[in-house]
């Protein structure tokens, strides 16, 4: 088994993934003109993204420890590509300087948020309900995207 610290870290990652999915689904329902709500969502987005960036960077840093995978091969794995795409929206929105209303114009960045939903399937190692739940949430979010853009 894993150490207590590794198990705790794993649960933190799982909680971050679930929280990011809930923020993904709830964020469009809030008033975009309310500045205080916007700053809360931004702080929450950055916190979740920060945890996921640290997790991805940590996995990349140790990927060659067993000698079976190089750092370059790490980025060729579909799950790691998905993780990279999943963490990209918040930094891209910040770099480009987008606001909530301008996001409607950039469907691609909104679509990349679906990758976060795909991460829910990773929690499936502990529960059988996670992968089907992820699929349902992806369909719901896809319908939302289609109706708002």
C-alpha positions as CSV (number, residue, x, y, z in Angstrom):
1,X,0.0,0.0,0.0
2,X,0.8,3.6,-0.1
3,X,2.0,5.8,2.7
4,X,-0.4,7.9,4.7
5,X,1.0,11.1,3.0
6,X,0.5,9.6,-0.4
7,X,-3.1,8.5,0.4
8,X,-3.8,12.0,1.8
9,X,-2.4,13.6,-1.4
10,X,-4.5,11.3,-3.5
11,X,-7.7,12.2,-1.6
12,X,-6.8,15.9,-2.0
13,X,-6.4,15.5,-5.8
14,X,-9.8,13.6,-5.9
15,X,-11.5,16.3,-3.9
16,X,-10.0,19.0,-6.2
17,X,-11.3,17.2,-9.3
18,X,-14.8,16.9,-7.8
19,X,-14.7,20.5,-6.7
20,X,-13.6,21.7,-10.1
21,X,-16.5,19.8,-11.7
22,X,-19.0,21.4,-9.4
23,X,-17.5,24.9,-10.1
24,X,-17.6,24.1,-13.8
25,X,-21.3,23.3,-13.6
26,X,-22.3,26.0,-11.1
27,X,-20.2,29.0,-12.3
28,X,-22.5,29.7,-15.4
29,X,-25.5,30.0,-13.0
30,X,-24.1,33.0,-11.1
31,X,-24.5,36.7,-11.9
32,X,-21.5,37.7,-14.1
33,X,-21.9,41.3,-13.1
34,X,-21.4,40.6,-9.4
35,X,-17.7,41.5,-8.9
36,X,-17.4,39.8,-5.5
37,X,-18.8,36.5,-6.8
38,X,-16.3,36.8,-9.8
39,X,-13.3,37.1,-7.5
40,X,-14.5,34.2,-5.4
41,X,-14.8,32.0,-8.5
42,X,-11.4,33.2,-9.8
43,X,-9.7,32.4,-6.4
44,X,-11.4,29.0,-6.3
45,X,-10.4,28.3,-10.0
46,X,-6.8,29.2,-9.3
47,X,-6.6,27.1,-6.1
48,X,-7.9,24.0,-7.8
49,X,-5.8,24.6,-10.9
50,X,-2.7,25.2,-8.6
51,X,-3.2,21.8,-6.9
52,X,-3.7,20.1,-10.3
53,X,-0.6,21.8,-11.7
54,X,1.5,20.7,-8.7
55,X,0.2,17.1,-9.1
56,X,0.9,17.0,-12.8
57,X,4.4,18.5,-12.3
58,X,5.1,16.0,-9.6
59,X,4.1,13.1,-11.7
60,X,6.2,14.4,-14.6
61,X,9.2,14.9,-12.3
62,X,9.2,11.3,-11.1
63,X,8.0,9.6,-14.3
64,X,11.4,8.3,-15.2
65,X,12.1,6.9,-11.7
66,X,11.5,3.3,-12.8
67,X,13.2,3.6,-16.1
68,X,10.1,2.6,-18.1
69,X,9.1,6.1,-19.1
70,X,11.0,9.1,-20.3
71,X,10.0,12.7,-19.7
72,X,9.1,13.0,-23.3
73,X,7.1,9.8,-23.3
74,X,5.1,11.1,-20.3
75,X,3.6,13.8,-22.5
76,X,2.5,11.2,-25.1
77,X,0.2,9.4,-22.8
78,X,-3.5,10.4,-23.4
79,X,-4.2,10.8,-19.7
80,X,-1.4,13.3,-19.3
81,X,-2.5,15.2,-22.4
82,X,-6.0,15.4,-20.9
83,X,-4.6,16.7,-17.6
84,X,-2.6,19.4,-19.4
85,X,-5.6,20.5,-21.3
86,X,-7.7,20.4,-18.1
87,X,-5.4,22.8,-16.3
88,X,-4.9,25.2,-19.3
89,X,-8.2,27.3,-19.2
90,X,-7.5,29.3,-16.0
91,X,-3.9,30.3,-16.9
92,X,-5.0,31.1,-20.5
93,X,-7.9,33.2,-19.4
94,X,-5.5,35.1,-17.1
95,X,-2.8,35.5,-19.7
96,X,-5.2,36.6,-22.4
97,X,-7.1,38.8,-19.9
98,X,-10.6,37.5,-20.6
99,X,-13.7,38.3,-18.7
100,X,-16.8,36.2,-18.2
101,X,-18.7,37.7,-21.2
102,X,-15.7,37.4,-23.5
103,X,-15.5,33.7,-22.7
104,X,-18.6,33.1,-24.7
105,X,-16.6,34.0,-27.8
106,X,-13.9,31.4,-27.1
107,X,-15.7,28.1,-27.2
108,X,-12.4,26.3,-27.5
109,X,-11.2,27.3,-24.0
110,X,-14.6,26.5,-22.6
111,X,-14.5,23.1,-24.3
112,X,-11.1,22.3,-22.7
113,X,-12.9,22.5,-19.3
114,X,-14.6,19.3,-20.3
115,X,-11.2,17.6,-19.8
116,X,-11.7,18.3,-16.1
117,X,-14.8,16.2,-16.2
118,X,-12.8,13.4,-17.8
119,X,-10.6,13.5,-14.8
120,X,-13.5,12.3,-12.7
121,X,-13.0,8.9,-14.3
122,X,-9.7,8.7,-12.6
123,X,-11.4,8.5,-9.3
124,X,-13.0,5.3,-10.6
125,X,-10.2,3.3,-8.9
126,X,-12.1,3.8,-5.7
127,X,-15.7,3.7,-6.8
128,X,-17.6,2.3,-9.8
129,X,-20.0,5.3,-10.0
130,X,-17.4,7.9,-11.0
131,X,-16.9,7.0,-14.7
132,X,-20.7,7.0,-15.5
133,X,-21.2,10.1,-13.5
134,X,-18.4,11.8,-15.5
135,X,-20.1,10.9,-18.7
136,X,-23.5,12.2,-17.6
137,X,-21.8,15.5,-16.5
138,X,-20.0,15.8,-19.8
139,X,-23.3,15.4,-21.7
140,X,-25.0,18.0,-19.5
141,X,-22.1,20.5,-19.9
142,X,-22.1,19.8,-23.7
143,X,-25.8,20.6,-23.9
144,X,-25.2,23.7,-21.9
145,X,-22.4,24.8,-24.2
146,X,-24.6,24.2,-27.2
147,X,-27.5,26.2,-25.8
148,X,-25.4,29.2,-24.7
149,X,-23.0,29.7,-27.6
